[in-house]
Amino acid sequence: MKAYEFPANVTTEGKIELPNAILQQLVNNQQVKVIILVTEPTEEEQEEAAWQRLAADQLLKGYSEEDAIYDTI
């Protein structure tokens, strides 16, 4: 069994784009095994995102329907 490692992108349609150099090495109609490794955010990145969500939630808690009048100005 051969293994190829390369970066790839998932399109907006949910398809994985394979580099042309890899596609040229594969035989048409050949069954392949796919393993997908996804980079996870670091603990620091997760904490930063949590703080941003908390800040946004707290900001919106101070907004009331009466304040909507200022949105039209």
Stockholm file with secondary structure:
# STOCKHOLM 1.0

chainA/1-73         MKAYEFPANVTTEGKIELPNAILQQLVNNQQVKVIILVTEPTEEEQEEAAWQRLAADQLLKGYSEEDAIYDTI
#=GR chainA/1-73 SS CCCCCCCCEECTTSCEECCHHHHTTSCTTCCCCCCCCCCCCCHHHHHHHHHHHHHHHHHHHTCCGGGGGGGGC
#=GC SS_cons        CCCCCCCCEECTTSCEECCHHHHTTSCTTCCCCCCCCCCCCCHHHHHHHHHHHHHHHHHHHTCCGGGGGGGGC
//
